[in-house]
């Protein structure tokens, strides 16, 4: 398996975010993956040193649903495999990505200021034209 096939998405739950201070991170991984594959994928994807891995196989819950004609349908959610990964002290993984830390661009403010100044210029021109007449 390639490293892109192993890691599916990060887990952003209260449990995981509370343990980030102790260098524990959570990921949903492929059901066929093992500890060695998860370790390799995390090290290559984020450039950190993995110390410990704990895998958890979670069975999908049975759910009951009704369709349009109020008939009972029994379904099941998909099975998951989770990996809790502990990394070396002093290293971190940015689970939210760079998008959460971006500042708003200043260009939009300049455009708004330019539009308002253009409106003022038009108004002053109209007033001057009216005074000349």
PyMOL commands that set and color helices and strands:
alter all, ss='L'
color gray80, all
select helices_A, chain A and resi 3-6+14-22+35-46+98-101+107-132
alter helices_A, ss='H'
color red, helices_A
select strands_A, chain A and resi 7-10+24-29+50-58+62-66+72-76+80-87
alter strands_A, ss='S'
color yellow, strands_A
deselect
rebuild
show_as cartoon
